[in-house]
Amino acid sequence: MALTIECQKRAEGTKPKALRREGLIPAVLYGHQGTESIELTLDQKKAIQLMQTATVNKTVIELSIPHLSWNGKTVLHEVQAHPWKPLPYHFSFFAVKAE
């Protein structure tokens, strides 16, 4: 089963708490161009779906960033969640090199 998710580039200087109030979850993509990382946001509903279907460090996810015209395969590396609510706080993705 292939998972596909769309993220947006996070505006510089935006606070994570303010993003969560707007229904967005902060995320980071590591290694999309070598060692460079990029800050992203994704929709809270899609993030909750992703938490329920993906396994950390095992599930390959097709990630697209329309603002940067970047599509690629990633692995969900880390999910930070609220201690007692089923709400995600932050996602970390690692880009997978195409073979």
Helices and strands as residue ranges (DSSP letters): E 3-6, E 8-9, H 16-21, E 24-33, E 36-43, H 44-53, E 60-65, G 66-68, E 70-81, E 88-95
